Amino acid sequence: MRSRRPAACRLHPAPAAVLLVTALLLAPWRTPPRPPAPTGQTPPLTAIDMVNGASGWGAGHGSVYRTTDEGEVWSSVGPPAAGPGAAEAPIGAAFLGAQDAWVVAVEAGSAVVNRTADAGATWAETSLDVGTAGAATAGFVDFADAQHGWIWLSEGLAMDGEGGQLLATADGGAHWSVVAAATADNPPGAIPFSGFKTGLAFQDASDGWLTLDAPLLAPGVVWVDATTDGGASWTQESLPPPAQGGSAFTAAARAPLFFPPAALLAVRLDQGGAGRTVVYSSRDGGRNWQAGQPVGSGALTLSFPSAAHGFGTDGVDMFVTADGGATWRSFVPAAGPQGLHGVTQLDFVSAADGFAIAPRDAATAILSTTDGGHHWETLR
């Protein structure tokens, strides 16, 4: 799913370890401007965030990329290496418009946040000491605006939930502090330990959500963790079940998208081994939610360029909505010999123009459409 807000990317983890965040203030430094380094082929991108039909960002292990020619050529724009082995470190990234980006790399004992406000020409770095027990295992990065951002650092999954810490910044990422934590003793106001965290998104400096995959909580209920004070205190909330969901499903929600005052939240339902996706919509910024029509017969990759128009694919069919996920229609796209098989991300910038990432022969392919997903062209 997509909005004109930053894309929050999961840090793909090393083995679980205990996280201890201590002194979080180190002076940032800035690198001199440098020209982008063009790549000969599409780099191994794990996520893209197109600003418009011509230009956008890409993220891959060890680097951030930009394109200005509709995805034909991608150039590495940094950040600078954070230390030995940084090129292979797991990365989470958030992008805001054409100029601002934040990248989090996790190494043993520390996390490094690099930020740019000039499309990668220069970068500033802040190091976060995460103790000596080991690196954080997973995380999410989200910025509501150029100043207010959050990082979820996980301690790994337990049998009945997931612990970790939430870091926040109010100065664009120069300094960070721990504002909340999830621990097994579940003190009042803390991030609930129960449920595996699947996404992080803030609508503004105050209102935010951690979405959950909560198979051990009450079946037939969609759960999210919510805050209204910038992440300092949290509650676990339930959403109304979809009309066609039955009562025995388990649900895994994804980070919501915001089109103020509207918001959208996608949930995968699993009932007896059969999976469907339902999109919840809100007209009041996430205070109240209404479930749409369950769609598909498996996991869907989704993208919403607006509160009304959305697109999804299961790797075979395309699914399209014009009413925020309340109803859907499907069709078989023309997408070459390999079709949309293996697509890991859709990224639509309008009701007509969109992009997709798919693995092709041990490489990354970028696909594009200009007619709402009916026809796709492989760029590389």
Beta strands, then each sheet from edge to edge (+ up, - down):
strand 1: 29-30
strand 2: 37-38
strand 3: 45-50
strand 4: 56-60
strand 5: 63-67
strand 6: 75-78
strand 7: 91-96
strand 8: 100-107
strand 9: 110-116
strand 10: 124-129
strand 11: 139-143
strand 12: 149-157
strand 13: 162-169
strand 14: 177-182
strand 15: 196-202
strand 16: 208-213
strand 17: 222-227
strand 18: 235-239
strand 19: 250-253
strand 20: 257-259
strand 21: 262-271
strand 22: 274-282
strand 23: 290-291
strand 24: 301-303
strand 25: 310-313
strand 26: 318-321
strand 27: 329-331
strand 28: 345-348
strand 29: 354-360
strand 30: 363-369
strand 31: 377-378
sheet 1: 1+ 10- 9+ 8- 7+
sheet 2: 2+ 6- 5+ 4- 3+
sheet 3: 11+ 12- 13+ 14-
sheet 4: 15+ 16- 17+ 18-
sheet 5: 19+ 21- 20+
sheet 6: 19+ 21- 22+ 23-
sheet 7: 24+ 25- 26+ 27-
sheet 8: 28+ 29- 30+ 31-
end
